[in-house]
Amino acid sequence: MTGETGLVPVVAPAADDADDLYHRAPCGYLSTDPDGRILQINRTLATWLGWEVTDLLSRAFIDLLTPGGRIFHETHFAPLLRMHGEAREIAVDLRRRDGTRLPVLVNATMDSTPDGSLGTVRIAVFDATERRRYERELVGAKERAEASEERASMLARTLQETLIPPSPPQIADLDVAAAYRPAGDGSEVGGDFYDVFDLGEDDWFVILGDVCGKGAEAAVVTALVRYTVRALAVGTRQPSLLLEKLNEAVIQHRTDRFCTVVLARLQRQGEGWRAVVSVGGHPAPLLLSADTSARQLDLLGPLVGVMDDATYTDHEVLLGPGDTLLLYTDGVTEASGAAGFFGDDRLLRVVDDGAGGTATEVVDTVLTQVLDFQDGIARDDIALLALGVPLP
């Protein structure tokens, strides 16, 4: 709508052709008969495996598995599917045409006919290469930490580097700046993290959060949250709904750790960007404008990983030239010094003094002020992420 709000109308994209949507989906799909013979398979999965679609029709799904995967299929996957009608997040390896392995996660459902006999099996396949690689790295890192207390500090830095991107991506017409400072000497793995990734052209997702506690277990939950958000964003683009699914995933992980999270989806709109923001137990972002005082978005939401029926809300904000959105963890406002806590009011004054600067200048200013307030030693992990629209 247009008018007093100045909103630029958003034109919905044309609906995808059903066949094109099936074959070009960002995950693999296939259907089999009750005996496992492939009835349909999408082009995405066929390409991952190095085959043409027609090459795989009528073949058995079990033939696509590695020897170990075939045993697992017969002893676990198939019985589970027959008993419950579904199987979720099954980790197996598929065998490519050239003999190499493709780590995947598999979700499957089985239909039943009116007479109770088994029907079509529908299977969704998700590429788990990056996740599997990270899990191996995490397990190896934990074993090294247990084996050698002397190398604990090096381990902490290694783990943290895998959880925090080394530098934000370069995005045309959007300044992105981030900073992370671990508590103390950085010898213990913290729970603060952030991530920025694209969903499509001029469509980006941002996450910043804080997992309760420290150490290897906190690092596991941190990895779970970050990679779950990336996986869910494939099909759930609305931040509030994504937080609901993330909440379910953390609860199902059976950990006593919870986390606070702020999510934002940014889409280009005119000369600026439209941001849809949702928070789960996390401080709401600050909006810095060149012509008004900094303010905190009016947005609340329950912790992630605590309540089964948690619901979240979205807040839309338009970022125009000169505007900056600042995301931060509680290591900023709860920083303690001789004068007490750094606090919300002090943070607003600091960002007001730096209004009109670049995203990098805002992040550097806040980090410097918070560290100076604590005599140069962070008593809690600090993570900052600023998103600014440059002036023409």
N, C-alpha and C positions, 0 to 999 in steps of 0.2 A: 504494500500500500504506500501511497505518497501523501504529502500534506505537511502538517505541522511537525511530524516526526522526522521528515526528511529521508524516510526509508526508500531504498531503491527496490523496485519490484524484482522478485526472484522468479525466473521462468523454469518450470519443472522440465527435466529432460524427457525426451520421448521414451516411451516404454520399450524395453528390449524385446526383440523377437524371442519367443519361447525356445526355439531350437538353438538360437545363438546364445541365449542365456545359459542353457544347459551345457553346450560344448565349450564355451569360453569362460566358465565359472572359475574362480580362483582356487578351487579345490577339485579333487577327483570325485566323479560319481559313477556308479555302476549298479546294475540290477542283475540278479541271478535267479534261476529257478531253485526249488528246494534242494536239489542235488548239487548246487553250486555252479551250474553252467551259466556263463555270462550271456545275458539276453541283450543288454545295452551297456555301453560304456562311453563316457564323454571324451572329447578330444584332448582335454587337459591331462587326464590321467594317461591316456595312450601316449601322448607326447612325452610326459615324464618318464615313461618306461621305454621309449624309443621305438614304439610300434605305430602302425596305422590302426584306426578303429576296427576296420574289417578283419585285421589279423587276429584280433582278440575275441571276436564274437564266437560263441559256442565252445570256447575253451573253458576250463574249470578255474574258478577263482583261486583255488589252492595251488594251481600250477604257477601262479604269479608270486608265490611266497618262497622264501628261502627254506632250506631243510628244517631249520629250527622253527621257523614260522609255521610250517606244515604240521609239525608235532603239536605246537600250541593251538593251532586251528582245530585239530581233532580232539584234543583233550580239554580245552577250555572254551575257545571261541564258539564253535558249533553247538556244544551242549548248552552254553549260556543263552545262545540265541533261541534254541528250541524250547528251553524252559521258561524264559522270561519274555521272549519276543523282541528283545533288543540287547545290544551290547555297546558300551560307550567307552571311549578313550582307550582302546586296545592298542598297545604299542607293538608293532611288528616291523619287519623289513620286507619290502617287495624286491623282486629280482628284475633288474632292467635287462633289455635285450642283449647288451654287451657283457652281462654277467655281474655288473656292479650292483651294490645294494642301495635302496632308497628307504631311509627310515620314515615311517609314517605313523599317524594316529588314525584309528578306524572307528567310526560310529556306524552301527547297522541296526536295521529293524526288519522284522519278518511279519508279513501279512498272514492271516489265516482265512480260509474259505468258510462259507456258512456251515459246511458240514464238519468243520473243525480240523480239516487237514491243512498241512503246511502250504503256504503260498509264496509269493515273490519276496525275495530278500533285496532290500535297498541299502546300499553301502556308500558312505561318504568317506573320502580319504584326504587327509591333511598332511602336507609335507612337513616333517618334523626334523629335518636335517639340522637346522640351527639350534632347535631346542635340545636335540640329542647331544650335539656337540657341547653345548653349554652344560648339560647335566654331567657329562663325562668330566669336563673341566672342574666343575664344582665338587664332584666326588673326589677327584684326585687332589684338589686343594685341601679338602677337609682331612684326607688321610695324611697329607704332608704335615698339616698342623698338629695332628695327634702324635705323629712320629718325632717331631722336633720342635720343642718349645722355643729354641733359639731362632727358628725361622718364622715365628708367628708374625712379626711385624711385616716382613716381606709378603707373607700370605695375605695379610689384610689389604695391603696396597693392590695386590694382584686381583683379589676378589672385587675390590671396589671399582677397579678399572673396567671389569666386565659388566658391572651394574650401571655405571655412569658413562654415557657417551663422551668420548674425549673432547669433542667440540660440537656445537649445534650445527645443523645443516644450513647451507646458504639458500635463502628463499628470496626470490625477486620481490621487491617492494615491501619487504617485511624484515625488520632488524630483529634477530634472535640472539640473545646473550644469556649465558648461564654461568653459575659458579657453585662449587661444592667445597666445603671445608669440614673435614672430620673433627670430632671432638678430641681434645688433648693432643697427643703426639701421633694420632692416627694409627696406633698399633692394634686397635680392635675394629672389626668391621661394623659399620653403622647401618642404619635402616633407611636413611634418606636417599632418594633417587629421583631421576627425571628422565623423560624420553620425548623425542619429537620425531614423528614419522608421517609420511604422506599417505593419503587415501586415494589420491587422484590428482589431476591437474588443478592447481590453486585450491587444494583441499587438504588440510593438515590437522593432525591430532597431536595434542600436547598432554602429558601427564606429569605430575609432580606429587610425591607422596613421602610418607614416613611410616616405616614398620616399627611396631613396638619392640624395644629391646635392641640388643647388639649381639654380635657373634655369628657363628656359622648358621644357626637356626634362623636368625633374622635375615641372613643373606639368602637362604632358601626361599623364604616367604617373599622377599623382595624380588627375586627372580620369577617366582610364580606370578606375582601381581603384574610385573612388567610384560612378561611374555603372554600372559592371559589376556591383557588389554589388547596387545597387538593381534592376537588370534580372534578375539571377539569383534574387533573393529571391522573385520572383513564383512560381517553381516549385520552388525549393530552400530549404526552411525550416531545415534542419539546418546549424548553423554549420560543422561539420567538412567536410561535403560541399560546402558553398558555397565554402570555402577551396580545396578541390581544383579546382573549376571556375575560380575566380579565378586560381589558379596557372597553369592552362592558358592562360587569356586573356592574362596578362602575358607568358608565354613566346612565344605566337603573335604578340604585338605587335612582336617583333623589336627589342627595346631591351636595352641592357646595364644598364639600371636594374632593381633589385629593390626589394622593400619588406618591411617588417614590419607585421603587422596583428593586431589583436585584434577578434573578433566576439562579440557577445552577443545572444541572443534572450531577451526578457523577456515573460512571460505572467503575468497576475494569477492568484494562487492564495490563496484565503482572504483573510486580512488582509494578506498580503504579495505577493511576486512570486517566480516561479520563473525563474532565469536559467540558460541553457545557454551556456557560454563555450568558445571555441576560439581558439587563438593560432597565428600563423605567424611564427616568429622574433622574436616581440615579448615584452617583459616581461609576465608574467602579472599580472592585476589584483590589487589588495589588497582584502581584506574587512575592514571596520571594524564592530565590534559594540560595543554599549553595555556589555556585561558581560564581554567577553574582550579580550585584546590583539589588535591588528591583525595579520593574517597574509597572506602571499601565497599565492594559489591554486597548488596543485601541478600545473602544466600547462606542457607544452613542445610545440613544433612547428617544422618547418623553415621557412626563409625562403620568401617567396612570389616566384616568378619565377626560380628557380634550377634546381630539379630537376624533370624531367619526371614522375617517378612519386611525387611528394611526397604523403604521407598525413597526416591530422590527426586529433586526438581531441577529444571534448567533455568538459566538466566541468560538472556540475550543482550549483548552489548555491541554497538558499532564502533569500531576503531577507525578514526579518521586521521589525516595527516597531523603529526605532532602528538598523537595519543600513544600511551604505553600501558600495557597490562602487565602487572608484576605479580608473579606467583612465588610463594616462599614457605618454608617450613617453620615450625614453632621454635627452632633453634635461634631464630631472629628475635621474635618478641619476648621469648622467655629467657633470653640471655641475661645473666645476673652479674652485677658489678657492685661497686661501693655505693652507688646511688639506687640500688634495688634492681628491678627488672627493666629491661630496655623498653618494653611495652608498645602497645598499639599507637598511642598518641605520639611518642617519640619517632616511631617509624614514619608516620604520616608527615611529621615536620621534616624529616630527613629527605623523603622523596619530593616533598613540595619544594625544598631548596634546590633540588636537581631537576625540577620540571623543565621540559624543553630540551633536555639532553638526549643522547642516543640511548638505546637499550643497554649497551655496554657501559656507558657512563653511569646509568642508574644502578646497575648491578654492582659496579666497582664502588660507588659511593656508599651504598647500603652495607656491603660487606666490610668495608674499611671502618665505618662508624660502629658497627656491631662488635668487631674485634677490638677496636680502641676502647669501647665501653667495658670490655672484659680484660683489659691490660694485655691484649694481644693473644690470649689463649681461649679458644672456643671450648666452652664447657658442655656443649651439645653439638651434634652435627648441624651444619647449616647448608641449605640448598636454596638457590635463587634462580629464577627463570623469568626473563623479561621479553616481551613481544611488543615491538614498537613500529608504528607506521611513520616512515621518514617524511619530512616536509618536502614539498616540490622543490 
